């Protein structure tokens, strides 16, 4: 995933590339590269990333997979995390924002 910090500040080329990757089925993960730099705050900046991904064009279910099942698969733990199921750790992402 190409990282852009401010919502609405997505560079057109980055947004097109993200859409091209999503349309081609390239696995992508979302997440904050938070270390306190550039005013990136864990949690809040993930919502900004959701907005940028939505601006780029992937459907909301695809964006949700980028924060749940895709990272679990990338980390080699598709059965142990990234979903709601018995014996999975209680990691959860919820948003009340709508487009």
Secondary structure, DSSP 4 states (H G I P E B T S, - for coil): -----STT---HHHHHHHHHHHHTT---------SSGGG--TTHHHHHHHHHHHHHT--HHHHHHHHTHHHHHHTT-TTTSSS-STTS-----------
